[in-house]
Amino acid sequence: MVKKRKPQPIAPPPQSSALRSRKRARQVTTLFHKYTQELDLAIDRARDGGCSEEQLSSIDSAGNESKRIKGSISSEHKVLLDDVKKWKDKISEIGGREEYQRASQLNTSLFSTSKWVLGVLGRWGWLDGLSTDDPSDSEQHQQQQHKSAQKKKSRRDVRLLEIGAINTQLLDAAARKRVERVTATDDAKLDDDEKDNTTNQVERVHRLQVKAIDLRSTNQRIEQKDF
């Protein structure tokens, strides 16, 4: 009979090792999500138990408690604040939010979520924008679908909000441009004089309008906001 292996708890990865392993990066992101969820619950319990915002803010991100506050709290509040401190300590042990962001960047470098998003938008036909035509007029809509110039004029940008952005890949995709030669006629065969009547037109590759935000921005193009 084959013995089943008992599931092993996820151990905090050592901070001393360089963040190059995808396995370690996954451990960091998994633990960070778990610890921050427990921290939020501990803070809610402390507030419900009567702990003040000053007492909660006295525990910094590394779990250190202010000496001034430490000696002026009741035993009930101390239990609640110790629970908050415990989860802040655990977050600090894995390197804090800075290590979490580095781990997330490593994960996305190996599996690009931005490329996945662009692939989904491409399958939906949204990379060229969303139609602003009246869907009731199906004949006119079909005609415009076969004329690229009319199609672009009758479509608007797709607006994307990227929450927790750790890179600028979607922003880069929205800003990417290309040069297209445009002629003054739609005829397939052109005379020599007509061939000279062409211009280079710079246009965006994708009709996207991206806004990227994060709690701690790692790039000036990413807005730092609490979401």
N, C-alpha and C positions, 0 to 999 in steps of 0.2 A: 504493500500500500504506500502510495506516494504521499509524503507529508507536505501539507501546505505551508508555505512560508508566511510568517506573520508580517503584516504591513509595517514598514519602518517609518517612524515620524520624520518629517523633513527637518533636517538639522540646519541651523544658520551657517552659511558658508563663511570660511575665514576671510577677513578683510585683507589679510596680508598678500593673498594670491592675486595675481593680475586678472582682471575681468576679460578673459579671452575665451572661456569655455561657455558654450551655449547651455550646457547642463547647469552650470553655476548661475548663469543669467536667468534661467527659468526659476531656479530656487529663489533668487533675490526677488523677482517680480511676484512670485506666488506668496512668499512670506510677507512682502510689503503690503499686498492687498489684504491678506489675512490680519496682519497686525494693525493696519490703519482702521479696518472695520471694527476690530475689538476696541481700539482706542476711542473711536467715536461712541461706541456703546458705553464705555467706562465714563466718558465725559458726560453723556446724557444722564447716567446714574448719579454722578456727582452733583450735577445741577438739580436733579430731582430731590437729592438728599439735602439740599440747602447750601452747598458749597458756592462761594462767590466767584465771580469772574476773576477777581484779583488773586484768589487762591489757586485757581486753575492756571492762570497765566504765570504764576510764580514758578511753575514747573516748566523748564525750558525744553527745547526739542531733544536734548541729550538726557532728559530725565532728572536733571538736578533741581533740587527744591531750594527756594530762597530761605535763608536762615531766619530772616525777619518774620516770615509767615509761619515757618515751621514751629515756632514756640507759641503761637497764638491760635491754635486750632483745637477743636474738641476731638475726642477719641473717635467718634462716629465719622467726622469729616476726614480724619487722618486715614481711616480704612479706605474710604472712597478715593482720596487723593493718592494713596499708595498704589491703588489699582491703576489709576491713570499713569502714574510714574512707571509702573511695571511695563506697560505697553509702549511707552515712549522709550524706555531702555531697550526693549527688544528691537524697535525700529532703528535705534542708534547702533545696535550691535551688528546689523547687516549693512551699515554704511549710510543709513538715512535716505532721504529723497534723492540726494545726489547720486548715490550708488544705484538706486532704482532707475533713474534716468539713463545712466550709463548702460545698465542691463537692458533696458528697453531699446536703446539705440543699437546694441549688439544684436538683439533679437530681430529687429526690423531690417538690419543689414543682411541677415541670413534669409529672412522671409519678409519681403516688402509688402506691408499692408496697403501702402499707397498704390502700388502696382495692381493689387487685387481690387481696390476701389475703382481704379480707372478701367479695369477689365469688366467689372459689373456695369459701370456706366456705358461702356462701349456696347455691351450686349443689349442694353436697354435703348441704345441709339441716342443717348443723351450727351455724348461728347461734342456734338455739333449744336448743342443748345436744345431748348424746349420750344415747340411750336406755339406761336401766338395766333394762328389762324382759327377761324370759326369752324369747328369740326362738323357742323351741320352741312356745310358746303363741301361735300366730298369730292365733286368733280374738280373744283378749283384747287382743293388740297392736293389731289393726285397730280395735277399739272405742275404745281409748284415743287412737288417732290422730285420731278424729273429735271428741274432747272436749278442748278446749284446756286446761282446768283440770287434768284428769287427766294430760294430756300433759306439762305443765310439772312436775308433781310427780314424774313418773317419769323425768325427764331430769336429767343432771348437767352441770356446766360443762365446756366445752372448754378444756383447758389449753394455752396457747401460750408458747413461749420465743422471744423475739426477740433474736437475737444481733447485735451491732453496731448497736444502736438509735441513730439520730441524731435522732429526734423522738418525740413522745408520741402519735402518731395512733392506734396500736393500743390504747394504754392509755386514751386518751380514748373510743374506741369501746366498750371493755369497761366503762367507768364511766358511759356515757350511760344516762339514765333517762327514763321517760315516765309519765304519769298515765293510769290506765284506770279507767273507771266500772264498778263491780261491783255486781250486784243479787243479792238473796237467792233468786231464782227463775229457772228456765230457760225459763219460759213466754214465748211470743212476745208475747202480749197481756197487759197489766198493768192492774189497776184503779188508781184514783187513789191509794189507800192504799199499794199495792205500789210505785208509782212513786217514792214518798218513801223507800222502803227501799233506797236506793243509797248507796254509799260510793266515795270516790276512793282508789284503791290505786296506790302508786308502785312501779314495777317496772323492772328493767333491760331495755333494748332487746334486748341480745344476751347469751346465756349464755356469756360468755367470761371466762377467768381468765388474764391476761397478765402475764408477768414479762419485763422488758426489761433487758438488760445491755449494757455497752460498755467498752472499755479505758479511755476517758476520757469520763466522763459529762458531757453538756451540760445535764442537767436533774436535779433532786433526786429525781425519780420513776424515773430510770434508774439501776440499780445499777452501780457501777464495779467491774468484775471482769475478770480475765485469763482469757480462754476459749481 
